[in-house]
Amino acid sequence: METVSKSALKARMLEYFRRVEETGEELIVTDHNRPVLRVVPIRDRVPAAELFADLRNKVVYHADILEPTTEEWPET
């Protein structure tokens, strides 16, 4: 994750934007060394069916999936 000041970004904005596009790495913009903006590339969304297609019919669950649970999860 790269950081850049507002003034440096203003001077070379197109260069920074192209770098974010090409690498996919986010850019943090600072104002007086304080992070104020995050520039991230827009990624295409993949449908869940396509994302987990290779797992279809391979996952086996041996308990009643609809059975209510009363156990509490531990606090972290």
Protein Blocks (a to p, Z undefined) as FASTA:
>chain_A
ZZddfklmmmmmmmmmmmmmmnopacdddeehiafbdcddddddddfklmmmmmgokacc
fbdfklccfbdcddZZ
